[in-house]
Amino acid sequence: MNLNKDGFVKSSLFLISSLVRGVAMSKSAGCCKRFLHYAFDYETPKTLVIPSLGVGFVFRFTQFLVVMYVVGYVCVVQKAYQDTDTVISTVTTKVKGFAFTNTSDTEPRFWDVADYIIPPQGDHSFFVLTNMVVTPKQVQSRCPELPSPSTICVDDCNCVEGHSDPRGNGIQTGLCENYSTTARTCEVLSWCPLEIDTKHALLAAAENFTVLIKNSITYPKFNFHRRNILPHVNSSYLKRCEFSRLTDPHCPIFRLKDIVSEAGEDFQDMAVKGGILGILIDWSCDLDWWAGECLPKYSFRRLDNKHPVNNVAPGYNFRFAKYYKTADGEETRTLIKAYGIRFDVIVFGTAGRFSIVPTIVNLGAALSFLSLVPVVADWFLVTCSRKRDLYSRHKTTHLTEDADSASMLNVGLRSNISLQRNGNPHET
């Protein structure tokens, strides 16, 4: 009996261990099978024809939007089929005109180009003198400072010897002197007499001056060169032409008053304190053979800030001096505070020409956009349509070989049963 019991226990333990090993092996095999299915199952698109006007409209309308974006914006507006290059430019200017002044502040004087163009040559810009404050016959000496809160004094104790204010006109000597019958100021060591500002436009006739702008550009990538003096222009035409937006938009000679007016300013108002104006030349061109000729387009605008309320330190001015020696060897100078308009010539532009590389790149991008259209239609199908549950069931189908074999067997059995009930046509 004991031997039988021992044999039974050993057999039971062996059976249990075998079952445990079998379960473990089956779990491991199941995990491996799931992994293989996940890695190697093949997915293929399934064509599902849905007779729905709503879904079809969404699909075609989305296609239409993508095609309009590619054709209308990418190709027509952005010209994405072109290779592009930026302009390289050089500019020279030549101003002509003269004026005559005769005011109470200055002696009668005739002004020509050498007098009012400062400096004679500029880098893509030129300055036209329109107003100035002239302080003649200055010598280095002592004189009362101009009245201000920091320079008005009662006696010498209010003035500090050696003190210099960067916003003043000289170095204090420590003395308090009479500036006028009503004011006393600290004496300074400076160029005397000191400068006194005025407010009227001296060279009002500068509005009739003209400027010839010569501009040459190149697009090196396309070996393309042009000038703003067009090929048909000759010397006789330049002597009589003048830029006009309506009648002569390609003449390179501009009247200063017209430039200021097109920038929305009044020349006489701007001449008092000066300012900065931009002459913008746009050379943006389409160099394809069907696009037409490449011509410059001019525009004008004021570049310095002119705030209607907070108009502190407006305009544009600078100082320069002309130095002389008197007969006895004393150095004198004439100080000139020049107000005027600085004209900056700004040239910009981009040229494009057909190239196969950007065309292929943007065509591929367009096709990738079209591939997103079914995604939008599918989202509408399973989200917004009334029969979305039905569409969701039919849209995705999981196929297994066992299930497929069983379904085929069931179909065969049903066919045999049907034949038996109806009689075998071959048994007659």
C-alpha positions as CSV (number, residue, x, y, z in Angstrom):
1,M,0.0,0.0,0.0
2,N,2.8,2.5,0.9
3,L,4.5,1.8,-2.5
4,N,1.2,2.5,-4.3
5,K,0.7,5.7,-2.3
6,D,4.2,7.0,-3.1
7,G,3.8,6.2,-6.8
8,F,0.5,8.0,-6.8
9,V,2.0,11.2,-5.2
10,K,4.9,11.2,-7.6
11,S,2.6,10.9,-10.5
12,S,0.5,13.7,-9.3
13,L,3.4,16.0,-8.7
14,F,4.8,15.2,-12.2
15,L,1.4,16.0,-13.7
16,I,1.1,19.3,-11.9
17,S,4.6,20.4,-12.9
18,S,3.9,19.4,-16.5
19,L,0.7,21.5,-16.5
20,V,2.6,24.5,-15.0
21,R,5.3,24.2,-17.6
22,G,2.6,23.9,-20.3
23,V,0.8,27.0,-19.1
24,A,4.1,29.0,-19.0
25,M,5.1,27.8,-22.5
26,S,1.6,28.7,-23.8
27,K,1.8,32.2,-22.3
28,S,5.3,32.7,-23.8
29,A,4.1,31.5,-27.2
30,G,1.1,33.8,-27.0
31,C,3.3,36.8,-26.3
32,C,5.6,35.9,-29.2
33,K,2.6,35.5,-31.5
34,R,1.1,38.8,-30.5
35,F,4.5,40.5,-31.1
36,L,4.8,38.9,-34.5
37,H,1.3,39.9,-35.5
38,Y,2.0,43.5,-34.3
39,A,5.3,43.6,-36.3
40,F,4.3,41.8,-39.5
41,D,0.5,42.2,-40.0
42,Y,-0.1,43.9,-43.3
43,E,-2.7,46.7,-43.7
44,T,-4.2,47.5,-47.0
45,P,-6.7,50.3,-48.0
46,K,-10.2,49.1,-48.4
47,T,-12.5,50.8,-50.9
48,L,-15.8,51.7,-49.3
49,V,-18.3,53.4,-51.6
50,I,-20.7,55.6,-49.6
51,P,-23.6,57.1,-51.5
52,S,-23.8,60.2,-49.4
53,L,-24.1,63.7,-50.9
54,G,-22.8,65.3,-47.7
55,V,-19.7,63.3,-47.4
56,G,-19.0,63.6,-51.1
57,F,-19.4,67.4,-50.9
58,V,-17.0,67.6,-48.1
59,F,-14.4,65.5,-50.0
60,R,-14.7,67.5,-53.2
61,F,-14.8,70.9,-51.5
62,T,-11.7,70.1,-49.5
63,Q,-10.0,69.0,-52.8
64,F,-11.1,72.3,-54.4
65,L,-9.6,74.3,-51.5
66,V,-6.3,72.6,-51.8
67,V,-6.1,73.0,-55.5
68,M,-7.0,76.7,-55.3
69,Y,-4.3,77.2,-52.6
70,V,-1.7,75.5,-54.7
71,V,-2.6,77.1,-58.0
72,G,-3.8,80.5,-56.8
73,Y,-1.5,81.3,-53.9
74,V,1.6,79.1,-54.3
75,C,2.0,79.4,-58.1
76,V,0.4,82.7,-59.0
77,V,1.0,84.9,-56.0
78,Q,4.2,83.4,-54.5
79,K,5.6,82.1,-57.9
80,A,7.0,79.1,-56.1
81,Y,8.1,77.6,-59.4
82,Q,10.8,80.2,-59.6
83,D,14.4,80.5,-58.3
84,T,15.0,83.9,-56.8
85,D,17.9,86.4,-56.3
86,T,18.3,89.7,-54.4
87,V,19.4,92.9,-56.0
88,I,22.8,94.5,-55.9
89,S,22.8,98.2,-56.5
90,T,24.8,101.4,-56.8
91,V,23.5,105.0,-56.8
92,T,24.9,108.4,-57.8
93,T,23.0,111.7,-57.6
94,K,23.4,115.2,-59.1
95,V,21.4,118.2,-57.9
96,K,20.8,121.3,-59.9
97,G,19.3,124.7,-59.1
98,F,20.1,128.1,-57.7
99,A,18.6,130.6,-55.3
100,F,19.0,134.2,-54.2
101,T,18.5,135.4,-50.6
102,N,18.3,138.9,-49.2
103,T,17.1,139.0,-45.5
104,S,17.7,141.2,-42.5
105,D,19.9,138.6,-40.9
106,T,22.2,138.0,-43.9
107,E,23.6,140.0,-46.8
108,P,22.3,139.5,-50.3
109,R,23.7,136.3,-51.6
110,F,23.5,134.0,-54.7
111,W,23.4,130.2,-53.9
112,D,24.5,127.5,-56.3
113,V,25.1,123.7,-56.0
114,A,28.5,124.2,-54.3
115,D,26.8,126.2,-51.5
116,Y,23.8,124.1,-50.5
117,I,24.9,120.5,-51.2
118,I,26.8,119.4,-48.1
119,P,28.8,117.2,-48.6
120,P,29.3,117.2,-52.3
121,Q,29.2,113.4,-52.5
122,G,27.2,111.1,-50.3
123,D,26.7,107.3,-49.9
124,H,23.3,106.6,-51.4
125,S,22.1,110.0,-50.0
126,F,22.4,113.7,-50.5
127,F,21.6,116.7,-48.3
128,V,20.0,120.0,-49.5
129,L,20.5,123.0,-47.3
130,T,17.1,124.8,-46.7
131,N,17.8,127.0,-43.7
132,M,20.7,128.0,-41.6
133,V,21.9,130.1,-38.7
134,V,25.1,132.1,-39.5
135,T,27.2,133.5,-36.8
136,P,30.1,135.4,-38.5
137,K,33.4,136.7,-37.2
138,Q,33.6,134.5,-34.1
139,V,36.9,134.7,-32.1
140,Q,38.0,132.9,-29.0
141,S,37.3,135.2,-26.1
142,R,35.0,135.8,-23.1
143,C,31.3,136.6,-23.3
144,P,28.1,136.1,-21.3
145,E,26.4,132.7,-21.7
146,L,22.9,132.5,-23.3
147,P,20.2,132.8,-20.6
148,S,18.9,129.5,-19.2
149,P,18.0,128.2,-15.7
150,S,21.5,126.9,-15.2
151,T,23.4,130.0,-16.4
152,I,21.3,132.9,-14.9
153,C,23.2,134.5,-12.0
154,V,22.9,137.3,-9.4
155,D,26.6,137.6,-8.6
156,D,29.9,135.8,-9.0
157,C,29.0,133.3,-6.2
158,N,26.5,131.7,-8.6
159,C,29.2,130.9,-11.2
160,V,31.8,128.2,-10.8
161,E,35.2,128.7,-12.4
162,G,36.1,125.9,-14.8
163,H,32.6,124.4,-14.9
164,S,31.5,123.3,-18.3
165,D,28.0,122.2,-19.3
166,P,27.8,119.9,-22.3
167,R,24.6,121.6,-23.3
168,G,26.1,125.1,-22.9
169,N,28.5,127.0,-25.1
170,G,31.8,127.2,-23.1
171,I,33.7,127.0,-19.9
172,Q,32.7,129.3,-17.0
173,T,35.2,131.9,-15.8
174,G,33.6,132.4,-12.4
175,L,32.3,135.9,-13.2
176,C,28.6,137.0,-13.5
177,E,28.1,139.5,-16.4
178,N,25.3,141.5,-17.9
179,Y,23.8,139.7,-20.8
180,S,21.2,142.4,-21.4
181,T,19.5,145.2,-19.4
182,T,17.2,142.7,-17.7
183,A,19.3,139.5,-17.4
184,R,22.7,138.5,-16.0
185,T,24.5,135.2,-16.9
186,C,27.8,133.5,-16.1
187,E,30.6,134.5,-18.3
188,V,32.2,131.7,-20.5
189,L,35.4,131.2,-22.5
190,S,34.2,130.3,-25.9
191,W,33.9,131.4,-29.6
192,C,32.2,134.8,-29.3
193,P,29.7,136.1,-30.1
194,L,27.5,133.1,-29.4
195,E,25.0,131.6,-31.8
196,I,21.4,132.8,-31.7
197,D,18.8,130.7,-33.5
198,T,16.2,131.8,-36.0
199,K,12.9,130.3,-37.2
200,H,12.4,131.2,-40.8
201,A,13.2,129.1,-44.0
202,L,16.1,130.8,-45.7
203,L,16.3,128.9,-48.9
204,A,12.6,128.6,-49.7
205,A,13.4,128.4,-53.5
206,A,15.1,125.0,-52.9
207,E,11.7,123.4,-53.6
208,N,12.4,124.0,-57.3
209,F,15.8,122.3,-57.3
210,T,16.0,119.0,-59.3
211,V,18.0,115.9,-58.8
212,L,19.2,113.3,-61.3
213,I,19.3,109.8,-59.8
214,K,21.5,107.3,-61.7
215,N,20.9,103.8,-60.4
216,S,22.5,100.6,-61.8
217,I,21.4,97.1,-60.6
218,T,22.4,93.5,-61.1
219,Y,21.0,90.1,-60.3
220,P,24.2,88.0,-60.3
221,K,22.5,84.6,-60.2
222,F,20.8,85.4,-63.5
223,N,23.5,87.6,-65.0
224,F,20.9,90.3,-65.4
225,H,21.8,94.0,-65.5
226,R,19.7,97.2,-65.8
227,R,19.8,101.0,-65.3
228,N,17.0,103.3,-64.3
229,I,18.0,105.4,-67.3
230,L,16.2,103.2,-69.9
231,P,17.7,102.3,-73.2
232,H,15.5,104.6,-75.2
233,V,16.6,107.7,-73.2
234,N,19.0,110.2,-74.9
235,S,20.6,113.5,-73.8
236,S,17.8,115.7,-75.3
237,Y,15.2,113.7,-73.4
238,L,17.0,114.2,-70.1
239,K,17.2,117.9,-70.7
240,R,13.4,118.3,-70.8
241,C,11.9,115.4,-68.8
242,E,10.7,115.5,-65.2
243,F,9.3,112.7,-63.2
244,S,5.5,112.5,-63.1
245,R,3.5,109.6,-61.7
246,L,1.0,110.0,-64.5
247,T,2.7,111.4,-67.6
248,D,6.4,110.3,-67.2
249,P,6.9,107.7,-64.5
250,H,10.3,106.5,-65.8
251,C,12.1,109.9,-65.9
252,P,15.1,109.8,-63.5
253,I,15.0,113.6,-62.8
254,F,12.9,114.6,-59.8
255,R,11.8,118.0,-58.5
256,L,12.3,118.3,-54.7
257,K,8.9,119.8,-54.1
258,D,7.2,116.8,-55.9
259,I,9.2,114.3,-53.8
260,V,8.2,116.0,-50.5
261,S,4.6,116.3,-51.7
262,E,4.4,112.6,-52.6
263,A,5.7,111.8,-49.2
264,G,2.7,113.7,-47.7
265,E,4.6,116.7,-46.4
266,D,4.8,120.4,-47.2
267,F,8.2,121.6,-48.4
268,Q,8.1,125.0,-46.8
269,D,7.2,123.6,-43.4
270,M,9.8,120.9,-43.6
271,A,12.5,123.4,-44.8
272,V,12.4,125.3,-41.4
273,K,13.7,122.4,-39.2
274,G,14.7,119.9,-41.9
275,G,14.0,116.2,-42.0
276,I,14.9,112.9,-43.7
277,L,13.0,111.6,-46.8
278,G,13.4,108.2,-48.5
279,I,13.4,107.7,-52.2
280,L,12.5,104.1,-52.6
281,I,13.3,102.3,-55.9
282,D,11.7,98.9,-56.2
283,W,13.4,96.5,-58.7
284,S,11.2,93.4,-58.0
285,C,11.0,91.7,-61.4
286,D,9.7,88.5,-63.0
287,L,12.5,87.5,-65.5
288,D,10.5,84.8,-67.3
289,W,10.2,85.5,-71.0
290,W,6.4,85.9,-70.9
291,A,6.4,88.4,-68.0
292,G,7.4,91.6,-69.8
293,E,10.1,94.2,-69.2
294,C,11.8,94.8,-65.9
295,L,11.3,98.5,-64.9
296,P,11.9,100.4,-61.6
297,K,9.0,101.6,-59.5
298,Y,9.5,104.8,-57.4
299,S,7.9,105.7,-54.1
300,F,8.6,108.3,-51.4
301,R,8.1,108.6,-47.7
302,R,9.3,110.5,-44.7
303,L,11.8,108.4,-42.6
304,D,12.3,110.5,-39.4
305,N,9.7,110.4,-36.7
306,K,7.2,113.3,-36.8
307,H,4.8,112.8,-33.9
308,P,1.9,115.3,-33.9
309,V,1.9,115.7,-30.1
310,N,5.3,114.7,-28.8
311,N,7.4,116.5,-31.4
312,V,10.6,117.0,-29.3
313,A,13.8,117.8,-31.2
314,P,12.3,117.6,-34.6
315,G,14.0,117.9,-38.0
316,Y,17.6,117.4,-39.1
317,N,20.5,119.8,-38.5
318,F,24.3,119.9,-38.0
319,R,27.0,122.5,-37.5
320,F,30.1,123.3,-39.4
321,A,32.5,126.2,-39.5
322,K,34.7,128.1,-42.0
323,Y,38.0,129.4,-40.6
324,Y,39.9,132.5,-41.6
325,K,43.0,134.5,-40.5
326,T,42.9,138.2,-40.1
327,A,45.6,140.6,-41.3
328,D,47.2,140.5,-37.8
329,G,47.2,136.7,-37.7
330,E,44.1,136.3,-35.4
331,E,42.0,133.2,-36.1
332,T,38.3,133.8,-36.8
333,R,35.5,131.6,-38.0
334,T,32.0,131.7,-39.4
335,L,29.8,129.2,-37.6
336,I,26.9,127.7,-39.6
337,K,24.1,125.7,-38.1
338,A,22.7,124.0,-41.2
339,Y,19.0,122.8,-41.4
340,G,18.0,120.8,-44.4
341,I,16.4,117.7,-45.9
342,R,18.5,114.6,-46.3
343,F,17.3,112.3,-49.1
344,D,18.2,108.7,-48.7
345,V,17.9,106.6,-51.9
346,I,16.9,103.1,-50.9
347,V,17.1,100.4,-53.6
348,F,15.5,96.9,-53.0
349,G,14.0,94.1,-55.0
350,T,13.9,90.4,-55.7
351,A,13.9,88.7,-59.1
352,G,12.6,85.3,-60.0
353,R,13.0,83.0,-63.0
354,F,11.5,79.5,-63.7
355,S,13.6,76.6,-62.3
356,I,12.8,72.9,-62.4
357,V,14.1,72.3,-58.8
358,P,11.6,74.5,-56.9
359,T,8.9,73.4,-59.3
360,I,9.4,69.7,-58.4
361,V,9.7,70.6,-54.7
362,N,6.4,72.6,-54.6
363,L,4.6,70.0,-56.8
364,G,5.5,67.3,-54.2
365,A,4.3,69.6,-51.4
366,A,1.0,70.0,-53.4
367,L,0.6,66.3,-53.7
368,S,1.2,65.8,-50.0
369,F,-1.6,68.3,-49.3
370,L,-4.0,66.4,-51.6
371,S,-3.2,63.2,-49.6
372,L,-4.7,64.9,-46.5
373,V,-8.1,65.3,-48.2
374,P,-9.3,61.7,-47.4
375,V,-8.3,62.2,-43.8
376,V,-10.6,65.2,-43.5
377,A,-13.4,63.3,-45.3
378,D,-12.9,60.3,-43.0
379,W,-13.0,62.5,-39.9
380,F,-16.3,64.0,-41.1
381,L,-17.6,60.5,-41.9
382,V,-17.1,59.0,-38.5
383,T,-17.7,62.2,-36.4
384,C,-20.3,64.4,-38.0
385,S,-22.5,62.1,-40.2
386,R,-25.8,60.6,-38.8
387,K,-24.8,57.0,-39.7
388,R,-21.3,57.3,-38.2
389,D,-21.7,54.0,-36.2
390,L,-22.5,52.1,-39.3
391,Y,-19.6,53.7,-41.3
392,S,-17.2,53.0,-38.4
393,R,-18.0,49.3,-38.4
394,H,-17.6,48.9,-42.2
395,K,-14.5,51.2,-42.5
396,T,-12.1,48.8,-40.6
397,T,-12.2,45.0,-41.0
398,H,-9.9,42.6,-39.1
399,L,-9.3,39.4,-41.2
400,T,-8.0,36.1,-39.7
401,E,-7.3,32.9,-41.6
402,D,-9.1,30.6,-39.1
403,A,-12.2,32.7,-39.1
404,D,-12.1,32.9,-42.9
405,S,-11.8,29.0,-43.2
406,A,-14.7,28.5,-40.7
407,S,-16.9,31.0,-42.6
408,M,-16.1,29.2,-45.9
409,L,-17.0,25.8,-44.3
410,N,-20.3,27.2,-43.0
411,V,-21.1,28.5,-46.5
412,G,-20.4,25.0,-47.9
413,L,-22.6,23.3,-45.3
414,R,-25.4,25.7,-45.9
415,S,-25.1,25.0,-49.7
416,N,-25.3,21.2,-49.2
417,I,-28.3,21.4,-46.9
418,S,-30.0,23.6,-49.5
419,L,-29.3,21.1,-52.2
420,Q,-30.6,18.2,-50.2
421,R,-33.8,19.9,-49.5
422,N,-34.4,20.9,-53.1
423,G,-33.1,17.6,-54.5
424,N,-29.9,16.8,-56.3
425,P,-30.2,17.8,-60.0
426,H,-27.7,15.1,-61.0
427,E,-29.8,12.3,-59.5
428,T,-32.5,12.2,-62.1
